[in-house]
Amino acid sequence: MTTHEASFVRASMVEASPAPVLESGIVSWLRKNLFATPKDTALTIISLLVLAWLVPPAIQWLFLDAAWTGGGRGVCATVEQGGSQPEGWSGACWAFVNAKFGQFLFGRYPIDERWRPALVGILFVLLLVPMLMPKVPYKAFNAVLLLVALPIVATILLPGGWFGLTYVETPLWGGLLVTLVLSFVGIAVSLPLGILLALGRRSDMPVIKMLCTVFIEIVRGIPLITVLFMASVMLPLFLPQGVTFDKFLRALIGVSLFASAYMAEVVRGGLQAIPKGQYEGADSLGLSYWQKMNLIILPQALKLVIPGIVNTFIGLFKDTSLVSIIGMFDLLGIVRLNFSDTNWASAVTPVSGLIFAGFVFWLFCFGMSRYSGFMERVLDRSQR
């Protein structure tokens, strides 16, 4: 090789080669994800056949043959002339959901006073949305408004009895109002209390460790129904005569304590996953115990257990339906309560109501699940 040949430098970049055939686009995606192997191909075909068998009738029942408006069970008992189903068969009775929608949201809360829970709900959304957006500033101020100011406003508006507001007893509350209040309070209380319990269970102080361990093991060993039953029926028996607590408040305390025990074990798993070197490094910097936990350990531990934390939140949200055992009617409870309305008694009314309740529960749970995945990706990018 000559000197001239060795010193040659290309003056322009080589043009990019086209993508290999079937390696990009929809065809490539189908090939990789649905038809990669004979087994995948067979499963894909079977799944498509099952969907073709189930989806069209479901769409027909849910939407095409459904009764959307009306004032009684007559609109749900039969389909309109020209419907595709046999005589006497009807689709979903969304007219029932439409007629009872106010009760599904607020329960038996007085109609003239429903602006109060509606206002609390609007404030909750306005404060929660910026709190969940990572790039929105003033997070500390927003947290104070959401976790301190909003509960005070809700305590004034929802029960009333203050500033000329009509008092509304908690047995009249119901529907989505009860579900969201129980869930929000349970989540807001169980997370910090669960962190404290997890730290206490890993404490070097025997008394603190024993108390936290006993609490966690006892609460985790009994069902939530038992906790609610004890809070509603048994607790008043141990109180002095004339001293009582609101039934809804007792449910709030029971749900929060129950969720905190499970949250404690989730957080403890994250603490145990942190390498020992992180603890030793924090100690070498001369940090106090709480500085070490707040600045070094807990941020890493909580990031590791985001899926477990959200899973506990989702379970708590769905478990609010169990308050029906103490006479409180959440969303599912108020839907079932309206099945007894003779004006809407039909074969499809219960199914329609339960589908509506299930969809609302799924919507909230799916939203929490997607947000947890989003936060995992955001934290992973920030770490990289």
Backbone torsions as a table, in degrees:
resi	resn	phi	psi	omega
1	MET	NA	129.3	-179.2
2	THR	-79.6	166.7	178.8
3	THR	-64.2	-36.6	-179.7
4	HIS	-64.8	-41.0	179.4
5	GLU	-67.4	-36.5	-178.8
6	ALA	-71.1	-23.8	-176.2
7	SER	-95.8	8.2	-178.5
8	PHE	-70.1	132.6	177.3
9	VAL	-124.5	130.4	-179.2
10	ARG	-66.7	136.4	-177.1
11	ALA	-86.6	-19.7	-179.5
12	SER	-139.2	155.7	179.7
13	MET	-73.5	149.8	175.8
14	VAL	-71.0	133.9	180.0
15	GLU	-66.2	144.3	-179.4
16	ALA	-64.1	136.7	178.1
17	SER	-77.6	148.6	177.5
18	PRO	-65.2	154.9	179.8
19	ALA	-63.3	145.0	177.4
20	PRO	-58.2	152.3	-178.6
21	VAL	-59.6	136.1	177.5
22	LEU	65.1	21.5	178.6
23	GLU	-108.4	1.7	177.5
24	SER	-145.6	160.2	178.6
25	GLY	88.5	-175.6	-175.2
26	ILE	-65.8	-34.1	-179.7
27	VAL	-64.3	-42.8	178.9
28	SER	-64.6	-40.8	-180.0
29	TRP	-63.2	-44.7	178.7
30	LEU	-61.6	-41.0	-178.9
31	ARG	-65.6	-40.8	-176.9
32	LYS	-76.1	-36.4	-170.9
33	ASN	-100.1	-26.2	-174.1
34	LEU	-120.1	-25.4	-174.7
35	PHE	-131.3	34.9	-176.2
36	ALA	-69.7	-38.0	-178.6
37	THR	-132.9	164.6	175.8
38	PRO	-56.5	-37.0	178.7
39	LYS	-64.3	-45.4	178.0
40	ASP	-62.1	-39.3	179.5
41	THR	-62.4	-44.6	179.6
42	ALA	-63.6	-45.0	179.3
43	LEU	-63.9	-38.4	178.1
44	THR	-62.9	-45.6	-179.5
45	ILE	-64.1	-42.7	178.6
46	ILE	-62.4	-43.0	179.8
47	SER	-62.9	-41.7	178.9
48	LEU	-64.1	-38.5	178.2
49	LEU	-65.8	-41.7	178.2
50	VAL	-63.1	-43.7	178.6
51	LEU	-63.7	-40.0	178.7
52	ALA	-64.7	-27.2	179.1
53	TRP	-80.9	-35.2	-173.5
54	LEU	-95.0	-40.9	-170.1
55	VAL	-67.3	-48.9	-179.1
56	PRO	-57.4	-46.6	176.8
57	PRO	-62.9	-35.1	179.4
58	ALA	-65.6	-43.5	177.3
59	ILE	-62.8	-40.2	179.0
60	GLN	-60.9	-45.7	-177.0
61	TRP	-72.7	-41.4	-174.4
62	LEU	-74.9	-33.4	-170.5
63	PHE	-125.2	-52.7	-170.5
64	LEU	-70.8	-43.6	-179.2
65	ASP	-97.8	8.4	-176.0
66	ALA	-75.8	151.7	173.9
67	ALA	-95.8	115.6	-173.5
68	TRP	-96.3	-28.9	-178.4
69	THR	-134.9	158.8	178.6
70	GLY	148.6	171.4	-174.9
71	GLY	-121.6	17.7	179.8
72	GLY	-177.2	-177.7	-175.0
73	ARG	-68.8	-16.1	-180.0
74	GLY	-60.6	-32.6	-179.0
75	VAL	-74.8	-17.3	-178.7
76	CYS	-102.3	-10.8	-176.2
77	ALA	-80.2	-32.2	-179.2
78	THR	-138.1	160.2	177.5
79	VAL	-90.4	163.4	177.3
80	GLU	-68.9	158.7	-179.6
81	GLN	-60.0	133.5	-177.3
82	GLY	96.5	-1.7	177.6
83	GLY	-64.7	156.0	-174.6
84	SER	-84.5	-13.0	-177.0
85	GLN	-89.2	159.9	178.2
86	PRO	-61.2	160.4	-179.3
87	GLU	-61.5	137.5	-177.9
88	GLY	91.1	-8.8	179.7
89	TRP	-101.4	145.1	177.3
90	SER	-135.4	163.9	174.8
91	GLY	-85.1	-161.7	-178.8
92	ALA	-62.5	147.0	-177.8
93	CYS	-100.7	74.0	179.0
94	TRP	-73.4	-15.6	174.4
95	ALA	-62.2	-34.8	176.5
96	PHE	-63.5	-45.0	178.7
97	VAL	-63.8	-41.2	180.0
98	ASN	-64.0	-40.8	-178.5
99	ALA	-70.6	-32.7	-176.7
100	LYS	-101.6	10.7	-172.6
101	PHE	-59.6	-39.5	178.9
102	GLY	-61.3	-41.2	176.9
103	GLN	-68.6	-36.1	178.3
104	PHE	-63.7	-28.3	178.8
105	LEU	-84.4	-45.1	-169.6
106	PHE	-119.9	-0.5	-177.6
107	GLY	69.8	-138.2	-180.0
108	ARG	-95.4	20.9	176.0
109	TYR	-57.6	133.5	-177.0
110	PRO	-52.5	135.7	-174.9
111	ILE	-61.4	-40.2	-177.9
112	ASP	-68.9	-17.2	-178.0
113	GLU	-106.8	6.1	-176.2
114	ARG	-69.7	-11.0	175.1
115	TRP	-64.6	-24.0	-178.2
116	ARG	-70.1	-53.9	175.0
117	PRO	-64.8	-30.5	177.0
118	ALA	-64.2	-41.0	178.3
119	LEU	-65.1	-42.0	177.3
120	VAL	-61.8	-40.1	178.6
121	GLY	-64.1	-40.8	178.7
122	ILE	-64.5	-44.5	177.8
123	LEU	-62.1	-38.6	178.3
124	PHE	-61.1	-44.9	179.7
125	VAL	-66.2	-43.7	-178.6
126	LEU	-63.2	-30.8	179.1
127	LEU	-88.7	-31.5	-176.9
128	LEU	-74.5	-40.7	-175.4
129	VAL	-60.0	-51.9	177.9
130	PRO	-65.7	-26.2	177.8
131	MET	-67.3	-30.7	-177.7
132	LEU	-86.9	-9.8	-179.3
133	MET	-92.5	116.8	-172.4
134	PRO	-59.2	-34.5	-172.0
135	LYS	-91.1	-1.7	178.3
136	VAL	-75.8	128.7	-176.5
137	PRO	-76.2	179.8	176.2
138	TYR	59.4	45.2	-179.5
139	LYS	-63.5	-39.9	-178.3
140	ALA	-63.0	-45.4	178.9
141	PHE	-64.3	-40.6	178.1
142	ASN	-62.8	-40.9	179.4
143	ALA	-64.1	-38.2	178.2
144	VAL	-64.2	-42.0	178.5
145	LEU	-64.9	-40.9	-175.8
146	LEU	-74.0	-43.0	-171.6
147	LEU	-96.3	-14.8	-178.9
148	VAL	-119.2	-55.8	-175.6
149	ALA	-69.2	-44.7	-177.9
150	LEU	-62.0	-45.2	176.1
151	PRO	-58.8	-35.4	178.1
152	ILE	-66.1	-45.4	178.4
153	VAL	-62.3	-42.1	179.7
154	ALA	-64.8	-37.8	178.5
155	THR	-63.9	-30.3	178.7
156	ILE	-80.9	-43.7	-172.4
157	LEU	-79.3	-45.4	-171.0
158	LEU	-65.9	-56.4	178.7
159	PRO	-77.2	-29.4	-178.6
160	GLY	76.0	-158.6	-176.4
161	GLY	85.8	-1.2	179.9
162	TRP	-119.9	147.2	171.6
163	PHE	52.6	38.7	176.6
164	GLY	80.5	3.9	179.2
165	LEU	-79.5	138.6	178.8
166	THR	-65.8	135.6	179.1
167	TYR	-75.6	129.6	178.8
168	VAL	-118.6	115.6	-178.9
169	GLU	-65.6	145.8	-179.1
170	THR	-63.4	-28.1	174.4
171	PRO	-60.4	-19.0	176.9
172	LEU	-84.0	-13.7	178.2
173	TRP	-72.3	156.7	177.8
174	GLY	179.2	-175.1	176.5
175	GLY	69.3	-150.9	-178.9
176	LEU	-63.1	-26.5	176.9
177	LEU	-57.1	-50.0	-179.9
178	VAL	-65.9	-41.7	-179.4
179	THR	-60.4	-45.9	-177.3
180	LEU	-72.1	-38.8	179.3
181	VAL	-64.5	-47.7	178.2
182	LEU	-60.0	-43.1	-177.7
183	SER	-67.4	-46.3	-177.6
184	PHE	-63.6	-46.8	179.4
185	VAL	-65.3	-42.6	178.8
186	GLY	-60.8	-43.3	179.5
187	ILE	-67.8	-46.1	-176.9
188	ALA	-65.0	-29.5	-179.1
189	VAL	-90.9	-40.2	-172.9
190	SER	-68.8	-32.9	-178.0
191	LEU	-67.1	-56.0	178.0
192	PRO	-64.7	-37.9	179.2
193	LEU	-67.7	-37.4	176.8
194	GLY	-65.2	-37.3	176.9
195	ILE	-63.4	-44.4	178.8
196	LEU	-63.2	-40.8	178.4
197	LEU	-65.4	-39.3	178.7
198	ALA	-65.3	-42.5	177.0
199	LEU	-65.1	-38.9	179.1
200	GLY	-65.5	-36.7	179.9
201	ARG	-69.4	-23.8	177.0
202	ARG	-98.5	8.0	-177.8
203	SER	-70.7	155.0	176.0
204	ASP	-85.5	-7.0	179.3
205	MET	-87.7	115.8	-172.9
206	PRO	-57.4	-40.1	-176.9
207	VAL	-66.2	-48.0	179.4
208	ILE	-61.1	-44.3	-179.3
209	LYS	-63.0	-41.7	-179.1
210	MET	-66.3	-45.0	-178.9
211	LEU	-62.3	-44.4	-179.7
212	CYS	-66.7	-40.8	179.9
213	THR	-65.4	-43.7	179.7
214	VAL	-62.3	-44.8	179.6
215	PHE	-60.7	-48.2	-177.2
216	ILE	-62.8	-46.1	-176.1
217	GLU	-69.0	-37.0	178.9
218	ILE	-67.7	-47.7	-177.2
219	VAL	-66.5	-40.1	-179.9
220	ARG	-70.7	-18.9	-177.2
221	GLY	-89.4	-1.1	179.3
222	ILE	-125.4	148.6	-179.6
223	PRO	-72.9	158.6	-179.5
224	LEU	-63.1	-32.9	178.2
225	ILE	-58.7	-40.4	178.9
226	THR	-64.9	-40.8	178.4
227	VAL	-61.6	-46.0	179.8
228	LEU	-65.6	-39.3	178.5
229	PHE	-63.9	-43.7	178.3
230	MET	-62.3	-43.6	-178.1
231	ALA	-66.7	-32.7	-175.6
232	SER	-88.5	-39.5	-171.4
233	VAL	-105.9	-46.2	-172.6
234	MET	-82.3	-36.7	-176.5
235	LEU	-57.6	-44.6	179.5
236	PRO	-59.1	-24.7	179.9
237	LEU	-69.2	-23.8	-177.9
238	PHE	-97.3	-1.3	179.7
239	LEU	-90.3	153.8	176.4
240	PRO	-60.0	153.9	-178.9
241	GLN	-61.6	131.1	-179.2
242	GLY	91.4	-9.6	179.4
243	VAL	-101.2	127.8	-179.7
244	THR	-148.5	162.8	176.8
245	PHE	-125.3	150.4	178.0
246	ASP	-59.9	140.7	-177.7
247	LYS	-61.6	-38.8	179.7
248	PHE	-67.0	-38.1	176.9
249	LEU	-63.3	-39.8	177.4
250	ARG	-63.6	-38.6	177.0
251	ALA	-65.0	-40.3	177.6
252	LEU	-59.8	-45.5	-179.0
253	ILE	-65.7	-44.4	-179.2
254	GLY	-62.5	-45.3	179.4
255	VAL	-64.6	-41.7	-178.6
256	SER	-64.6	-45.3	179.5
257	LEU	-66.2	-38.7	179.6
258	PHE	-63.6	-46.0	-179.1
259	ALA	-68.5	-32.1	-178.4
260	SER	-65.3	-32.7	179.1
261	ALA	-65.7	-42.8	177.4
262	TYR	-69.0	-38.6	178.4
263	MET	-63.3	-35.3	-180.0
264	ALA	-61.2	-40.9	-179.7
265	GLU	-71.3	-33.0	176.2
266	VAL	-65.0	-46.5	-179.9
267	VAL	-66.5	-38.0	179.5
268	ARG	-62.7	-35.5	175.5
269	GLY	-61.5	-39.5	176.7
270	GLY	-67.1	-38.1	178.3
271	LEU	-64.2	-38.9	-179.9
272	GLN	-72.4	-19.7	179.8
273	ALA	-81.8	-13.2	179.7
274	ILE	-74.7	129.7	179.5
275	PRO	-59.6	148.9	-179.0
276	LYS	-61.1	-28.9	-180.0
277	GLY	-61.5	-28.4	177.6
278	GLN	-66.7	-41.0	176.2
279	TYR	-64.7	-45.2	-178.3
280	GLU	-66.3	-38.1	177.9
281	GLY	-63.9	-41.0	178.0
282	ALA	-65.2	-39.5	177.9
283	ASP	-65.2	-36.4	-179.4
284	SER	-67.3	-22.8	177.6
285	LEU	-82.8	-3.8	179.6
286	GLY	78.7	21.8	-179.9
287	LEU	-76.1	146.9	174.8
288	SER	-73.5	173.5	-177.9
289	TYR	-59.7	-48.5	-176.8
290	TRP	-71.6	-33.7	173.9
291	GLN	-64.0	-41.8	179.1
292	LYS	-62.1	-43.1	-178.9
293	MET	-70.3	-44.4	-176.1
294	ASN	-71.6	-35.8	-173.0
295	LEU	-97.7	-27.5	-171.6
296	ILE	-116.9	-55.5	-167.2
297	ILE	-82.0	-55.6	-173.7
298	LEU	-61.9	-41.3	177.2
299	PRO	-57.0	-38.6	178.2
300	GLN	-73.7	-41.4	-177.2
301	ALA	-66.2	-44.8	-178.5
302	LEU	-65.8	-33.6	177.5
303	LYS	-64.2	-38.7	-178.5
304	LEU	-67.0	-29.4	-172.9
305	VAL	-109.8	23.0	176.9
306	ILE	-54.9	-45.7	178.3
307	PRO	-59.5	-41.1	179.0
308	GLY	-67.0	-38.0	178.9
309	ILE	-64.7	-47.6	-179.8
310	VAL	-65.4	-36.1	176.8
311	ASN	-61.0	-39.6	176.6
312	THR	-66.2	-39.8	177.3
313	PHE	-62.0	-43.1	-180.0
314	ILE	-64.1	-43.3	176.5
315	GLY	-61.1	-39.5	178.3
316	LEU	-64.8	-41.9	-179.5
317	PHE	-60.5	-42.5	-179.6
318	LYS	-75.4	-31.7	-178.5
319	ASP	-71.5	-10.5	178.0
320	THR	-61.8	-19.9	178.6
321	SER	-63.2	-20.4	-177.5
322	LEU	-72.9	-9.8	179.6
323	VAL	-68.2	-9.9	177.2
324	SER	-62.0	-21.3	-179.6
325	ILE	-68.7	-20.5	179.6
326	ILE	-108.1	17.2	174.8
327	GLY	87.8	8.7	174.9
328	MET	-98.2	142.0	-175.6
329	PHE	-114.5	103.2	173.6
330	ASP	-78.7	-163.2	-178.1
331	LEU	-58.5	-51.4	-179.8
332	LEU	-64.5	-39.4	-179.5
333	GLY	-64.5	-41.9	-178.5
334	ILE	-72.4	-31.3	175.3
335	VAL	-64.3	-46.8	179.7
336	ARG	-65.8	-34.7	178.9
337	LEU	-61.2	-35.8	-177.8
338	ASN	-77.7	-7.8	175.0
339	PHE	-65.3	-23.3	-178.6
340	SER	-80.0	-4.4	178.3
341	ASP	-71.0	112.7	-176.3
342	THR	-65.0	-22.8	179.4
343	ASN	-67.3	-18.8	-177.7
344	TRP	-121.9	16.8	-178.6
345	ALA	-71.1	115.3	175.9
346	SER	-156.0	170.7	-177.0
347	ALA	-68.3	-28.4	-174.8
348	VAL	-99.3	-9.3	-178.4
349	THR	-61.1	-49.5	179.4
350	PRO	-60.8	-42.2	-179.2
351	VAL	-63.1	-42.8	179.9
352	SER	-62.8	-44.6	179.3
353	GLY	-64.0	-41.7	-179.9
354	LEU	-68.3	-36.4	176.4
355	ILE	-64.0	-41.0	177.5
356	PHE	-62.3	-47.2	179.3
357	ALA	-62.0	-43.5	178.8
358	GLY	-62.5	-38.3	179.1
359	PHE	-65.4	-41.3	179.4
360	VAL	-63.9	-45.0	177.7
361	PHE	-61.1	-44.4	179.6
362	TRP	-62.1	-38.9	-178.2
363	LEU	-61.4	-45.7	-179.8
364	PHE	-69.4	-43.4	-178.9
365	CYS	-66.2	-40.8	178.0
366	PHE	-64.9	-38.6	177.1
367	GLY	-62.0	-43.8	177.3
368	MET	-63.7	-39.3	179.6
369	SER	-64.4	-44.8	-179.5
370	ARG	-66.9	-36.9	179.7
371	TYR	-67.6	-37.1	177.6
372	SER	-63.9	-39.9	175.8
373	GLY	-63.2	-39.2	177.0
374	PHE	-61.8	-44.9	-179.6
375	MET	-66.0	-35.8	176.6
376	GLU	-61.6	-42.9	179.0
377	ARG	-67.3	-40.4	179.2
378	VAL	-63.0	-46.5	-179.6
379	LEU	-67.2	-34.0	179.4
380	ASP	-67.6	-41.4	178.1
381	ARG	-65.7	-41.3	-179.1
382	SER	-64.7	-35.2	179.2
383	GLN	-68.7	-40.9	178.9
384	ARG	-66.4	NA	NA
